[in-house]
Amino acid sequence: MAKLASLPIAAVEALQRWALAKVELVAGEAVSRRHWIKAGELVGTVDPADIPYVALALHFKCQIWTGDKRLRAGLAANGFNGTMDTAEV
């Protein structure tokens, strides 16, 4: 990673520590059943592996940052417009 970023290893490690300090783990049980059900309805036919991300977005009332065009199109077709890509960030 340091080589790709053209940064010293110490700098990359510092950035990793900073980024991980911002991460909050959320247990699946903390997300309401209705959000899991709604997420399944929204994304189940597109890619079931994305259900947890959509459930979390519904739970936290936030957008999903993704470059997955198929996911974005599938969610939009199902009435969920809470996605953005890197160009929109």
C-alpha positions in Angstrom: 0.0 0.0 0.0 2.8 2.4 0.8 4.4 1.7 -2.5 1.2 2.4 -4.4 0.6 5.6 -2.5 4.3 6.6 -2.8 4.3 7.2 1.0 6.6 6.0 3.7 5.4 3.0 5.6 5.1 5.0 8.8 2.8 7.5 7.1 0.5 4.7 5.7 0.4 3.1 9.2 -0.6 6.4 10.7 -3.3 6.9 8.1 -4.6 3.4 8.8 -4.8 4.1 12.5 -6.6 7.3 11.9 -9.1 5.7 9.6 -9.7 2.7 11.9 -10.3 5.0 14.8 -13.3 6.4 12.9 -14.8 2.9 12.3 -17.7 1.9 14.5 -18.7 -1.7 14.3 -22.5 -2.4 14.5 -23.9 -5.8 15.4 -26.6 -7.0 13.0 -28.9 -7.4 15.9 -28.8 -3.6 16.4 -30.5 -3.0 13.1 -34.3 -3.4 13.3 -36.0 -6.3 11.7 -38.0 -3.9 9.5 -34.8 -2.5 8.0 -33.5 -6.0 7.2 -36.8 -6.8 5.5 -36.9 -3.6 3.6 -33.2 -4.0 2.5 -34.1 -7.5 1.3 -36.9 -6.1 -0.7 -34.8 -3.4 -2.2 -31.7 -5.3 -3.1 -32.5 -9.0 -2.9 -32.8 -9.5 -6.7 -29.8 -7.3 -7.4 -27.1 -8.8 -5.1 -28.2 -10.4 -1.8 -24.6 -9.8 -0.5 -25.4 -6.1 -0.3 -28.4 -6.5 2.0 -26.4 -5.7 5.1 -25.1 -2.4 3.6 -28.6 -1.3 2.7 -30.0 -2.3 6.1 -27.3 -0.2 7.8 -28.1 2.8 5.5 -31.8 2.5 6.3 -31.0 2.2 10.1 -28.6 5.2 10.1 -30.6 7.2 7.5 -27.5 7.7 5.4 -26.4 7.1 1.9 -24.3 4.3 0.5 -21.1 5.3 -1.2 -20.5 2.7 -4.0 -19.1 2.4 -7.5 -21.3 -0.6 -8.2 -23.5 0.6 -11.1 -25.6 -2.5 -11.1 -26.4 -2.0 -7.4 -27.2 1.7 -7.8 -29.5 1.0 -10.8 -31.3 -1.9 -9.0 -31.8 0.2 -5.9 -33.1 3.2 -7.9 -35.5 0.9 -9.8 -36.8 -0.2 -6.5 -37.3 3.3 -5.2 -34.1 3.7 -3.1 -32.1 6.7 -4.2 -29.7 6.8 -1.2 -26.5 6.0 -3.1 -23.6 8.1 -4.3 -20.5 7.4 -6.2 -17.0 8.8 -5.9 -17.7 11.7 -8.3 -20.6 12.8 -6.0 -18.6 12.7 -2.8 
